[in-house]
Amino acid sequence: MAIEAVLFDYSGTLFRLEEPALREVELTAEDGRPFDTHEVAEVMRRMTAPVEQFVTFDEAGQFAWDNRDLDPGQHRTAYLQVLEKSGVPVTSAHRLYDRLLEPLAWTPYPDTGDVLRALHESGRRIAVVSNIAFDFRPAFTTRGWDRYVDVFTLSFEVGAMKPDPRIFRSALDHLGIAGENALMVGDSAEADGGATALGCEFALVEALPTSDRPDALRAAVARHGLIPARP
């Protein structure tokens, strides 16, 4: 079947929360020692990993974690515990969490805009499908990329989290596209790969630093013959 639409994950696929954005919070340990590069990288990994749980929660914390992308309050509760259990002092944890919620703090991958534009110009429909508890649309609108996206399907707005087929079904229904006519692109085979239950093709990209991944989106989409491999 011909691919008529492409669904993209957000974090680790189209955009990434980079270490410099976290350093602006001036992370320090309880004794005042600044976090080193490796510690900052680990904090960032724990904040943005698609499915992995890195800390042990109490009962309320576990409930918040399991439902983090369905409710902004549960999201805050879960990630503040993650940060505090990762050695980030309470005051810094709150500042760092607030930084996470700033769409313009996220860095787009180098080929994000070009790939969205090329797909739009080719006549393909586009959805961004994300497990998330805050509205990142300003990251697109400030760059004029919202004109290329037909629908934003955010877990906390639709009440379902990947890999639950309902979140993919919501995106496909809004696009008016059958699953077998869609490609899902994401950085998690477990979460994003859930789209295959509806017949979608799936392409995996790595959530590398943006400087280390200049053209993976284009390559993933080009392998399906949707746009040229090179601009």
TORPA-4810 file (N, C-alpha, C, O; in nm, 3 decimals):
<nodes>
NODE_1_0.084_-0.119_0.000_0.000_0.000_0.000_0.089_0.126_0.000_0.196_0.128_0.061_M
NODE_2_0.043_0.229_-0.069_0.120_0.353_-0.075_0.112_0.428_0.057_0.006_0.433_0.120_A
NODE_3_0.224_0.486_0.099_0.227_0.563_0.224_0.179_0.705_0.193_0.238_0.777_0.113_I
NODE_4_0.071_0.743_0.259_0.009_0.874_0.238_0.030_0.969_0.355_0.002_1.088_0.344_E
NODE_5_0.079_0.917_0.466_0.098_1.001_0.584_0.217_0.951_0.665_0.249_0.833_0.664_A
NODE_6_0.282_1.045_0.735_0.392_1.011_0.824_0.361_1.066_0.963_0.326_1.183_0.979_V
NODE_7_0.373_0.979_1.062_0.354_1.015_1.202_0.493_1.022_1.266_0.574_0.931_1.252_L
NODE_8_0.519_1.131_1.336_0.648_1.149_1.401_0.631_1.158_1.553_0.538_1.222_1.602_F
NODE_9_0.721_1.095_1.625_0.739_1.119_1.767_0.802_1.258_1.783_0.856_1.312_1.687_D
NODE_10_0.796_1.314_1.903_0.854_1.446_1.928_0.993_1.437_1.992_1.093_1.465_1.927_Y
NODE_11_0.998_1.397_2.120_1.124_1.396_2.194_1.216_1.285_2.145_1.178_1.168_2.141_S
NODE_12_1.338_1.322_2.108_1.435_1.224_2.060_1.419_1.190_1.914_1.496_1.112_1.859_G
NODE_13_1.317_1.248_1.851_1.291_1.221_1.710_1.296_1.350_1.629_1.380_1.364_1.539_T
NODE_14_1.208_1.445_1.659_1.208_1.575_1.590_1.287_1.680_1.668_1.353_1.766_1.610_L
NODE_15_1.278_1.673_1.801_1.347_1.769_1.889_1.417_1.692_2.000_1.389_1.575_2.025_F
NODE_16_1.510_1.760_2.066_1.581_1.699_2.180_1.608_1.806_2.284_1.642_1.919_2.250_R
NODE_17_1.594_1.771_2.410_1.634_1.859_2.519_1.783_1.839_2.539_1.826_1.734_2.587_L
NODE_18_1.861_1.939_2.502_2.006_1.925_2.503_2.067_1.967_2.636_2.006_2.040_2.714_E
NODE_19_2.187_1.918_2.662_2.254_1.946_2.788_2.273_2.095_2.817_2.257_2.134_2.932_E
NODE_20_2.307_2.180_2.718_2.322_2.322_2.750_2.197_2.384_2.811_2.207_2.474_2.894_P
NODE_21_2.079_2.337_2.771_1.955_2.390_2.828_1.945_2.356_2.976_1.890_2.433_3.054_A
NODE_22_1.999_2.240_3.015_1.996_2.201_3.156_2.102_2.275_3.235_2.080_2.307_3.352_L
NODE_23_2.215_2.304_3.173_2.323_2.371_3.245_2.283_2.513_3.285_2.336_2.568_3.382_R
NODE_24_2.189_2.572_3.213_2.145_2.707_3.247_2.086_2.713_3.387_2.079_2.820_3.448_E
NODE_25_2.043_2.597_3.439_1.987_2.592_3.574_2.098_2.590_3.679_2.071_2.608_3.798_V
NODE_26_2.223_2.569_3.636_2.338_2.563_3.726_2.320_2.452_3.829_2.310_2.478_3.949_E
NODE_27_2.317_2.330_3.780_2.297_2.215_3.868_2.413_2.198_3.964_2.530_2.197_3.924_L
NODE_28_2.380_2.186_4.091_2.481_2.160_4.193_2.429_2.053_4.287_2.308_2.038_4.306_T
NODE_29_2.521_1.978_4.346_2.485_1.876_4.445_2.454_1.945_4.578_2.471_2.066_4.592_A
NODE_30_2.407_1.866_4.675_2.370_1.921_4.806_2.488_1.993_4.873_2.468_2.089_4.948_E
NODE_31_2.611_1.946_4.843_2.728_2.009_4.905_2.778_2.129_4.828_2.882_2.186_4.862_D
NODE_32_2.706_2.170_4.722_2.744_2.286_4.644_2.834_2.256_4.525_2.865_2.346_4.447_G
NODE_33_2.876_2.130_4.510_2.963_2.093_4.399_2.884_2.095_4.268_2.777_2.034_4.261_R
NODE_34_2.934_2.162_4.165_2.864_2.162_4.036_2.860_2.022_3.975_2.959_1.949_3.985_P
NODE_35_2.750_1.984_3.914_2.743_1.857_3.843_2.841_1.859_3.726_2.854_1.960_3.657_F
NODE_36_2.910_1.747_3.706_3.000_1.741_3.592_2.922_1.702_3.466_2.801_1.677_3.472_D
NODE_37_2.991_1.697_3.353_2.926_1.672_3.225_2.851_1.540_3.223_2.740_1.531_3.171_T
NODE_38_2.912_1.437_3.280_2.849_1.304_3.280_2.723_1.303_3.367_2.625_1.238_3.332_H
NODE_39_2.726_1.374_3.478_2.610_1.379_3.566_2.495_1.456_3.500_2.379_1.417_3.512_E
NODE_40_2.528_1.564_3.430_2.425_1.639_3.357_2.363_1.552_3.249_2.242_1.552_3.230_V
NODE_41_2.448_1.477_3.177_2.399_1.389_3.072_2.305_1.283_3.128_2.204_1.250_3.066_A
NODE_42_2.338_1.230_3.245_2.253_1.127_3.306_2.120_1.186_3.350_2.016_1.122_3.332_E
NODE_43_2.122_1.305_3.406_1.997_1.370_3.444_1.909_1.391_3.321_1.789_1.365_3.324_V
NODE_44_1.969_1.437_3.213_1.895_1.459_3.089_1.835_1.328_3.038_1.721_1.325_2.993_M
NODE_45_1.913_1.220_3.044_1.865_1.089_2.999_1.743_1.046_3.081_1.646_0.994_3.026_R
NODE_46_1.749_1.067_3.210_1.638_1.025_3.296_1.512_1.110_3.272_1.400_1.065_3.296_R
NODE_47_1.531_1.232_3.227_1.418_1.320_3.202_1.351_1.294_3.067_1.234_1.326_3.049_M
NODE_48_1.425_1.236_2.973_1.372_1.229_2.836_1.362_1.087_2.780_1.313_1.071_2.668_T
NODE_49_1.406_0.985_2.853_1.396_0.848_2.801_1.249_0.812_2.776_1.164_0.846_2.858_A
NODE_50_1.219_0.745_2.666_1.079_0.720_2.630_1.003_0.631_2.729_0.888_0.661_2.761_P
NODE_51_1.065_0.523_2.777_0.989_0.429_2.859_1.062_0.383_2.986_0.996_0.337_3.079_V
NODE_52_1.193_0.396_2.991_1.269_0.339_3.103_1.237_0.408_3.235_1.220_0.530_3.240_E
NODE_53_1.230_0.330_3.342_1.215_0.383_3.478_1.349_0.365_3.547_1.400_0.253_3.557_Q
NODE_54_1.405_0.475_3.597_1.541_0.473_3.651_1.547_0.475_3.803_1.653_0.449_3.859_F
NODE_55_1.437_0.505_3.870_1.438_0.514_4.016_1.321_0.433_4.072_1.228_0.398_4.001_V
NODE_56_1.330_0.404_4.203_1.223_0.334_4.273_1.135_0.437_4.343_1.184_0.521_4.418_T
NODE_57_1.004_0.429_4.318_0.910_0.525_4.374_0.835_0.464_4.492_0.831_0.342_4.509_F
NODE_58_0.775_0.552_4.574_0.675_0.505_4.669_0.546_0.482_4.591_0.542_0.503_4.469_D
NODE_59_0.440_0.440_4.659_0.317_0.403_4.588_0.259_0.520_4.509_0.219_0.504_4.394_E
NODE_60_0.255_0.636_4.570_0.200_0.753_4.502_0.288_0.794_4.385_0.240_0.833_4.279_A
NODE_61_0.419_0.784_4.406_0.512_0.818_4.299_0.502_0.723_4.182_0.511_0.765_4.067_G
NODE_62_0.482_0.594_4.211_0.470_0.495_4.103_0.342_0.521_4.022_0.342_0.509_3.899_Q
NODE_63_0.235_0.555_4.091_0.111_0.587_4.020_0.133_0.709_3.930_0.089_0.711_3.815_F
NODE_64_0.202_0.809_3.983_0.230_0.929_3.904_0.315_0.894_3.782_0.290_0.944_3.672_A
NODE_65_0.415_0.809_3.801_0.502_0.770_3.690_0.424_0.695_3.583_0.439_0.722_3.464_W
NODE_66_0.341_0.602_3.624_0.265_0.521_3.529_0.165_0.604_3.449_0.124_0.566_3.340_D
NODE_67_0.127_0.719_3.505_0.027_0.804_3.440_0.082_0.941_3.402_0.006_1.035_3.376_N
NODE_68_0.213_0.952_3.400_0.277_1.082_3.386_0.240_1.157_3.259_0.231_1.280_3.260_R
NODE_69_0.217_1.086_3.150_0.190_1.154_3.024_0.041_1.168_2.995_0.001_1.202_2.884_D
NODE_70_-0.040_1.143_3.097_-0.184_1.160_3.084_-0.235_1.281_3.162_-0.347_1.327_3.139_L
NODE_71_-0.153_1.332_3.253_-0.197_1.439_3.341_-0.079_1.528_3.381_0.020_1.476_3.433_D
NODE_72_-0.087_1.659_3.358_0.025_1.746_3.393_0.065_1.739_3.540_0.184_1.746_3.571_P
NODE_73_-0.032_1.724_3.631_0.002_1.715_3.773_0.080_1.589_3.806_0.176_1.594_3.882_G
NODE_74_0.039_1.476_3.749_0.111_1.351_3.771_0.250_1.358_3.708_0.346_1.303_3.762_Q
NODE_75_0.261_1.425_3.595_0.390_1.442_3.528_0.488_1.517_3.618_0.603_1.477_3.635_H
NODE_76_0.440_1.626_3.675_0.525_1.705_3.765_0.568_1.622_3.886_0.685_1.620_3.923_R
NODE_77_0.472_1.554_3.947_0.503_1.472_4.064_0.608_1.368_4.031_0.704_1.350_4.106_T
NODE_78_0.590_1.298_3.920_0.682_1.191_3.882_0.822_1.243_3.856_0.919_1.187_3.907_A
NODE_79_0.833_1.347_3.776_0.967_1.391_3.737_1.039_1.468_3.847_1.162_1.467_3.850_Y
NODE_80_0.967_1.533_3.936_1.035_1.593_4.049_1.094_1.485_4.139_1.202_1.502_4.194_L
NODE_81_1.023_1.372_4.153_1.081_1.260_4.229_1.201_1.201_4.157_1.300_1.166_4.221_Q
NODE_82_1.192_1.189_4.025_1.306_1.137_3.949_1.429_1.225_3.972_1.538_1.175_3.998_V
NODE_83_1.410_1.356_3.964_1.522_1.447_3.982_1.578_1.442_4.124_1.699_1.436_4.144_L
NODE_84_1.490_1.443_4.222_1.536_1.440_4.360_1.607_1.309_4.393_1.707_1.310_4.465_E
NODE_85_1.557_1.196_4.340_1.621_1.067_4.363_1.748_1.052_4.280_1.824_0.957_4.300_K
NODE_86_1.771_1.145_4.188_1.894_1.145_4.109_1.997_1.240_4.166_2.100_1.266_4.104_S
NODE_87_1.969_1.293_4.286_2.066_1.377_4.354_2.054_1.525_4.326_2.143_1.602_4.363_G
NODE_88_1.945_1.566_4.260_1.926_1.709_4.232_1.853_1.773_4.350_1.743_1.728_4.383_V
NODE_89_1.909_1.875_4.413_1.842_1.940_4.526_1.703_1.992_4.487_1.677_2.021_4.371_P
NODE_90_1.616_2.003_4.585_1.475_2.036_4.558_1.461_2.165_4.478_1.387_2.168_4.380_V
NODE_91_1.529_2.270_4.518_1.515_2.399_4.449_1.557_2.387_4.303_1.488_2.435_4.214_T
NODE_92_1.670_2.322_4.280_1.718_2.304_4.142_1.625_2.212_4.065_1.605_2.232_3.945_S
NODE_93_1.568_2.112_4.132_1.477_2.019_4.065_1.356_2.093_4.009_1.314_2.066_3.896_A
NODE_94_1.301_2.184_4.085_1.185_2.260_4.038_1.224_2.350_3.920_1.149_2.359_3.823_H
NODE_95_1.340_2.415_3.928_1.383_2.500_3.816_1.409_2.417_3.692_1.374_2.457_3.581_R
NODE_96_1.470_2.301_3.711_1.502_2.215_3.599_1.375_2.159_3.535_1.364_2.152_3.413_L
NODE_97_1.279_2.120_3.618_1.154_2.069_3.564_1.082_2.177_3.484_1.028_2.150_3.376_Y
NODE_98_1.081_2.299_3.535_1.018_2.409_3.462_1.087_2.432_3.328_1.022_2.471_3.230_D
NODE_99_1.216_2.409_3.324_1.291_2.423_3.197_1.243_2.319_3.097_1.232_2.347_2.977_R
NODE_100_1.216_2.199_3.144_1.167_2.092_3.059_1.037_2.132_2.989_1.013_2.092_2.876_L
NODE_101_0.955_2.212_3.057_0.825_2.250_3.004_0.831_2.365_2.904_0.728_2.403_2.849_L
NODE_102_0.948_2.421_2.881_0.962_2.534_2.789_0.988_2.482_2.648_1.098_2.434_2.620_E
NODE_103_0.889_2.490_2.557_0.909_2.436_2.422_1.031_2.493_2.351_1.097_2.421_2.275_P
NODE_104_1.062_2.619_2.374_1.174_2.680_2.303_1.309_2.643_2.362_1.413_2.681_2.308_L
NODE_105_1.309_2.568_2.473_1.434_2.515_2.529_1.478_2.390_2.453_1.593_2.348_2.466_A
NODE_106_1.388_2.331_2.375_1.418_2.209_2.300_1.480_2.244_2.166_1.437_2.337_2.098_W
NODE_107_1.582_2.168_2.129_1.655_2.191_2.004_1.606_2.097_1.895_1.598_1.976_1.916_T
NODE_108_1.572_2.150_1.777_1.531_2.061_1.668_1.651_1.990_1.607_1.761_2.044_1.604_P
NODE_109_1.629_1.868_1.560_1.735_1.802_1.485_1.758_1.879_1.355_1.666_1.942_1.303_Y
NODE_110_1.881_1.875_1.302_1.915_1.961_1.188_1.825_1.944_1.065_1.806_2.039_0.990_P
NODE_111_1.770_1.824_1.045_1.689_1.801_0.925_1.540_1.806_0.951_1.461_1.778_0.860_D
NODE_112_1.498_1.842_1.072_1.355_1.839_1.104_1.272_1.927_1.012_1.176_1.879_0.951_T
NODE_113_1.307_2.054_1.001_1.229_2.146_0.919_1.226_2.106_0.773_1.121_2.111_0.709_G
NODE_114_1.341_2.065_0.720_1.349_2.028_0.578_1.265_1.905_0.548_1.199_1.898_0.444_D
NODE_115_1.267_1.808_0.639_1.190_1.685_0.617_1.040_1.713_0.625_0.964_1.664_0.542_V
NODE_116_0.998_1.792_0.723_0.856_1.826_0.732_0.810_1.900_0.607_0.704_1.872_0.553_L
NODE_117_0.890_1.994_0.562_0.853_2.071_0.443_0.848_1.982_0.319_0.754_1.993_0.239_R
NODE_118_0.947_1.895_0.303_0.952_1.809_0.185_0.832_1.714_0.181_0.775_1.691_0.074_A
NODE_119_0.795_1.660_0.296_0.679_1.571_0.300_0.551_1.647_0.269_0.465_1.599_0.195_L
NODE_120_0.539_1.766_0.326_0.421_1.849_0.299_0.410_1.882_0.150_0.302_1.874_0.092_H
NODE_121_0.522_1.918_0.090_0.521_1.954_-0.051_0.495_1.834_-0.141_0.449_1.850_-0.254_E
NODE_122_0.525_1.714_-0.090_0.498_1.593_-0.168_0.353_1.549_-0.159_0.311_1.455_-0.226_S
NODE_123_0.275_1.619_-0.075_0.134_1.587_-0.061_0.103_1.489_0.051_-0.013_1.449_0.068_G
NODE_124_0.205_1.449_0.129_0.179_1.358_0.241_0.123_1.436_0.360_0.157_1.552_0.382_R
NODE_125_0.038_1.369_0.434_-0.017_1.423_0.557_0.082_1.396_0.670_0.156_1.297_0.667_R
NODE_126_0.084_1.483_0.771_0.182_1.472_0.880_0.112_1.487_1.014_0.027_1.574_1.033_I
NODE_127_0.149_1.398_1.108_0.103_1.409_1.246_0.224_1.398_1.338_0.320_1.328_1.308_A
NODE_128_0.219_1.469_1.449_0.317_1.451_1.556_0.243_1.382_1.670_0.145_1.435_1.722_V
NODE_129_0.291_1.264_1.708_0.224_1.180_1.807_0.319_1.161_1.925_0.424_1.098_1.911_V
NODE_130_0.283_1.217_2.040_0.379_1.221_2.151_0.317_1.182_2.284_0.205_1.221_2.317_S
NODE_131_0.393_1.104_2.362_0.363_1.084_2.503_0.420_1.204_2.577_0.541_1.216_2.594_N
NODE_132_0.333_1.292_2.621_0.380_1.417_2.681_0.267_1.480_2.760_0.150_1.453_2.735_I
NODE_133_0.302_1.564_2.856_0.200_1.626_2.942_0.205_1.778_2.935_0.152_1.845_3.023_A
NODE_134_0.267_1.833_2.833_0.265_1.977_2.812_0.258_2.006_2.663_0.289_1.920_2.581_F
NODE_135_0.216_2.126_2.628_0.193_2.163_2.489_0.322_2.219_2.428_0.368_2.327_2.465_D
NODE_136_0.379_2.143_2.335_0.504_2.186_2.272_0.480_2.254_2.136_0.576_2.279_2.063_F
NODE_137_0.355_2.283_2.101_0.328_2.343_1.970_0.408_2.470_1.942_0.447_2.492_1.828_R
NODE_138_0.436_2.555_2.046_0.516_2.675_2.017_0.653_2.645_1.956_0.708_2.730_1.886_P
NODE_139_0.708_2.527_1.980_0.837_2.491_1.918_0.823_2.486_1.766_0.920_2.506_1.693_A
NODE_140_0.703_2.459_1.718_0.676_2.454_1.575_0.629_2.589_1.523_0.674_2.635_1.418_F
NODE_141_0.538_2.652_1.595_0.479_2.776_1.544_0.582_2.888_1.533_0.577_2.967_1.439_T
NODE_142_0.676_2.895_1.629_0.776_3.002_1.623_0.870_2.986_1.504_0.935_3.082_1.463_T
NODE_143_0.879_2.866_1.449_0.964_2.841_1.332_0.884_2.833_1.201_0.941_2.815_1.094_R
NODE_144_0.754_2.848_1.213_0.669_2.838_1.095_0.648_2.696_1.047_0.602_2.675_0.934_G
NODE_145_0.682_2.598_1.130_0.670_2.457_1.089_0.531_2.402_1.113_0.498_2.294_1.063_W
NODE_146_0.450_2.473_1.189_0.314_2.425_1.212_0.234_2.416_1.083_0.136_2.342_1.076_D
NODE_147_0.274_2.491_0.982_0.203_2.486_0.853_0.218_2.349_0.786_0.138_2.314_0.700_R
NODE_148_0.320_2.273_0.826_0.343_2.142_0.765_0.274_2.029_0.841_0.258_1.919_0.787_Y
NODE_149_0.232_2.055_0.964_0.175_1.950_1.050_0.023_1.958_1.048_-0.035_2.061_1.083_V
NODE_150_-0.040_1.849_1.007_-0.186_1.847_0.998_-0.253_1.825_1.132_-0.362_1.875_1.156_D
NODE_151_-0.187_1.750_1.222_-0.247_1.726_1.353_-0.138_1.697_1.456_-0.041_1.626_1.429_V
NODE_152_-0.156_1.754_1.574_-0.071_1.723_1.689_-0.155_1.633_1.782_-0.261_1.674_1.829_F
NODE_153_-0.105_1.512_1.806_-0.176_1.417_1.890_-0.094_1.395_2.017_0.004_1.321_2.016_T
NODE_154_-0.135_1.460_2.126_-0.059_1.459_2.250_-0.133_1.373_2.352_-0.254_1.385_2.368_L
NODE_155_-0.060_1.287_2.419_-0.121_1.188_2.507_-0.211_1.250_2.613_-0.319_1.196_2.640_S
NODE_156_-0.170_1.362_2.672_-0.250_1.418_2.780_-0.378_1.482_2.727_-0.471_1.507_2.804_F
NODE_157_-0.383_1.508_2.597_-0.504_1.564_2.538_-0.601_1.456_2.491_-0.723_1.476_2.494_E
NODE_158_-0.548_1.341_2.448_-0.636_1.235_2.396_-0.664_1.125_2.498_-0.751_1.041_2.476_V
NODE_159_-0.590_1.124_2.610_-0.615_1.026_2.715_-0.561_0.887_2.687_-0.616_0.789_2.737_G
NODE_160_-0.457_0.877_2.609_-0.395_0.748_2.579_-0.247_0.770_2.553_-0.207_0.870_2.494_A
NODE_161_-0.166_0.673_2.597_-0.021_0.680_2.581_0.028_0.570_2.490_-0.022_0.458_2.493_M
NODE_162_0.127_0.602_2.407_0.194_0.498_2.330_0.254_0.394_2.425_0.309_0.432_2.528_K
NODE_163_0.244_0.265_2.395_0.205_0.204_2.267_0.057_0.172_2.253_0.020_0.096_2.163_P
NODE_164_-0.028_0.226_2.337_-0.172_0.203_2.326_-0.218_0.241_2.185_-0.198_0.355_2.143_D
NODE_165_-0.278_0.150_2.111_-0.321_0.182_1.974_-0.415_0.300_1.965_-0.428_0.361_1.858_P
NODE_166_-0.483_0.335_2.075_-0.580_0.444_2.069_-0.517_0.577_2.032_-0.581_0.658_1.966_R
NODE_167_-0.392_0.601_2.075_-0.331_0.730_2.043_-0.297_0.737_1.894_-0.311_0.842_1.832_I
NODE_168_-0.253_0.627_1.838_-0.224_0.624_1.694_-0.354_0.631_1.615_-0.361_0.698_1.511_F
NODE_169_-0.458_0.563_1.663_-0.588_0.567_1.595_-0.642_0.708_1.592_-0.700_0.750_1.492_R
NODE_170_-0.624_0.783_1.702_-0.670_0.921_1.705_-0.602_1.003_1.596_-0.668_1.080_1.525_S
NODE_171_-0.470_0.987_1.583_-0.398_1.062_1.480_-0.444_1.022_1.340_-0.469_1.108_1.256_A
NODE_172_-0.456_0.893_1.316_-0.496_0.846_1.183_-0.638_0.890_1.148_-0.665_0.927_1.034_L
NODE_173_-0.727_0.886_1.246_-0.865_0.929_1.220_-0.870_1.077_1.183_-0.944_1.116_1.093_D
NODE_174_-0.791_1.159_1.252_-0.788_1.301_1.220_-0.727_1.327_1.082_-0.764_1.421_1.012_H
NODE_175_-0.634_1.242_1.043_-0.572_1.254_0.911_-0.661_1.197_0.801_-0.648_1.233_0.684_L
NODE_176_-0.752_1.107_0.840_-0.833_1.038_0.741_-0.755_0.936_0.662_-0.780_0.915_0.543_G
NODE_177_-0.658_0.871_0.730_-0.567_0.777_0.665_-0.575_0.642_0.735_-0.580_0.635_0.858_I
NODE_178_-0.576_0.534_0.658_-0.572_0.399_0.715_-0.432_0.367_0.764_-0.334_0.420_0.711_A
NODE_179_-0.421_0.281_0.865_-0.292_0.246_0.921_-0.194_0.194_0.818_-0.076_0.229_0.822_G
NODE_180_-0.241_0.112_0.727_-0.150_0.053_0.627_-0.097_0.155_0.528_-0.010_0.125_0.447_E
NODE_181_-0.150_0.278_0.534_-0.103_0.385_0.446_-0.019_0.487_0.522_0.001_0.599_0.474_N
NODE_182_0.032_0.448_0.640_0.106_0.543_0.722_0.239_0.485_0.768_0.254_0.364_0.782_A
NODE_183_0.335_0.574_0.790_0.466_0.541_0.846_0.481_0.614_0.978_0.456_0.734_0.986_L
NODE_184_0.521_0.541_1.083_0.551_0.601_1.213_0.702_0.607_1.229_0.770_0.507_1.211_M
NODE_185_0.754_0.725_1.264_0.898_0.744_1.286_0.920_0.783_1.431_0.861_0.880_1.478_V
NODE_186_1.004_0.708_1.503_1.028_0.739_1.642_1.154_0.675_1.695_1.218_0.596_1.626_G
NODE_187_1.190_0.710_1.820_1.314_0.662_1.878_1.293_0.545_1.974_1.388_0.501_2.038_D
NODE_188_1.170_0.495_1.984_1.143_0.383_2.075_1.065_0.274_2.002_0.951_0.295_1.961_S
NODE_189_1.128_0.157_1.987_1.058_0.046_1.925_0.941_0.002_2.012_0.839_-0.044_1.960_A
NODE_190_0.955_0.016_2.144_0.848_-0.025_2.235_0.729_0.068_2.228_0.615_0.023_2.213_E
NODE_191_0.753_0.198_2.239_0.642_0.295_2.242_0.594_0.328_2.101_0.477_0.306_2.069_A
NODE_192_0.682_0.381_2.018_0.643_0.424_1.884_0.609_0.306_1.794_0.524_0.316_1.706_D
NODE_193_0.676_0.193_1.819_0.649_0.074_1.740_0.510_0.018_1.761_0.466_-0.070_1.687_G
NODE_194_0.438_0.070_1.861_0.301_0.027_1.883_0.211_0.058_1.766_0.103_-0.001_1.753_G
NODE_195_0.253_0.150_1.680_0.172_0.185_1.562_0.156_0.068_1.467_0.062_0.064_1.387_A
NODE_196_0.248_-0.027_1.474_0.239_-0.142_1.382_0.116_-0.227_1.409_0.073_-0.302_1.321_T
NODE_197_0.059_-0.217_1.529_-0.063_-0.292_1.560_-0.179_-0.248_1.473_-0.276_-0.322_1.456_A
NODE_198_-0.170_-0.126_1.417_-0.273_-0.074_1.329_-0.234_-0.087_1.183_-0.303_-0.035_1.095_L
NODE_199_-0.123_-0.155_1.158_-0.080_-0.177_1.020_0.020_-0.077_0.967_0.059_-0.084_0.851_G
NODE_200_0.064_0.018_1.052_0.161_0.118_1.008_0.299_0.057_0.987_0.335_-0.040_1.055_C
NODE_201_0.374_0.113_0.895_0.517_0.085_0.887_0.584_0.159_1.002_0.529_0.255_1.056_E
NODE_202_0.705_0.115_1.040_0.776_0.180_1.149_0.922_0.198_1.114_0.986_0.107_1.062_F
NODE_203_0.975_0.318_1.141_1.116_0.348_1.120_1.176_0.399_1.251_1.123_0.492_1.312_A
NODE_204_1.286_0.338_1.293_1.350_0.373_1.419_1.466_0.470_1.395_1.548_0.448_1.306_L
NODE_205_1.471_0.577_1.475_1.587_0.667_1.475_1.643_0.669_1.617_1.572_0.640_1.713_V
NODE_206_1.771_0.704_1.630_1.835_0.709_1.762_1.824_0.849_1.820_1.838_0.949_1.749_E
NODE_207_1.799_0.856_1.950_1.786_0.986_2.019_1.924_1.040_2.055_1.953_1.062_2.173_A
NODE_208_2.007_1.060_1.956_2.143_1.109_1.977_2.142_1.261_1.995_2.042_1.326_1.965_L
NODE_209_2.252_1.319_2.045_2.263_1.465_2.043_2.241_1.518_1.902_2.278_1.452_1.804_P
NODE_210_2.182_1.635_1.890_2.149_1.686_1.758_2.273_1.703_1.668_2.264_1.686_1.546_T
NODE_211_2.387_1.734_1.729_2.509_1.751_1.649_2.559_1.619_1.592_2.635_1.619_1.495_S
NODE_212_2.517_1.507_1.651_2.562_1.375_1.606_2.462_1.307_1.513_2.485_1.195_1.468_D
NODE_213_2.352_1.375_1.484_2.249_1.313_1.400_2.196_1.413_1.299_2.084_1.464_1.313_R
NODE_214_2.276_1.443_1.197_2.238_1.550_1.103_2.128_1.514_1.005_2.056_1.603_0.960_P
NODE_215_2.113_1.386_0.970_2.020_1.354_0.861_1.946_1.222_0.878_1.904_1.162_0.779_D
NODE_216_1.931_1.176_1.002_1.866_1.046_1.024_1.718_1.048_0.988_1.665_0.949_0.938_A
NODE_217_1.650_1.160_1.012_1.509_1.169_0.975_1.493_1.156_0.824_1.411_1.078_0.776_L
NODE_218_1.571_1.232_0.752_1.564_1.225_0.606_1.594_1.084_0.557_1.525_1.034_0.468_R
NODE_219_1.696_1.022_0.613_1.731_0.887_0.569_1.619_0.788_0.598_1.589_0.702_0.515_A
NODE_220_1.556_0.800_0.716_1.448_0.708_0.753_1.330_0.720_0.659_1.272_0.620_0.617_A
NODE_221_1.294_0.844_0.626_1.179_0.867_0.537_1.215_0.833_0.392_1.133_0.781_0.317_V
NODE_222_1.340_0.863_0.354_1.383_0.836_0.217_1.386_0.685_0.188_1.362_0.643_0.075_A
NODE_223_1.415_0.605_0.290_1.417_0.459_0.269_1.280_0.407_0.227_1.270_0.299_0.168_R
NODE_224_1.176_0.482_0.256_1.041_0.442_0.215_0.998_0.512_0.086_0.882_0.504_0.045_H
NODE_225_1.095_0.581_0.023_1.069_0.641_-0.106_0.980_0.765_-0.103_0.920_0.800_-0.204_G
NODE_226_0.971_0.831_0.013_0.880_0.944_0.026_0.942_1.077_-0.013_0.874_1.166_-0.064_L
NODE_227_1.073_1.092_0.010_1.146_1.212_-0.029_1.285_1.167_-0.073_1.325_1.055_-0.043_I
NODE_228_1.359_1.253_-0.145_1.495_1.217_-0.186_1.586_1.199_-0.066_1.565_1.260_0.039_P
NODE_229_1.686_1.115_-0.082_1.782_1.092_0.027_1.862_1.217_0.057_1.905_1.237_0.171_A
NODE_230_1.885_1.302_-0.043_1.957_1.426_-0.023_1.870_1.543_-0.065_1.792_1.531_-0.159_R
NODE_231_1.881_1.659_0.005_1.800_1.774_-0.032_1.842_1.830_-0.168_1.784_1.927_-0.215_P
</nodes>
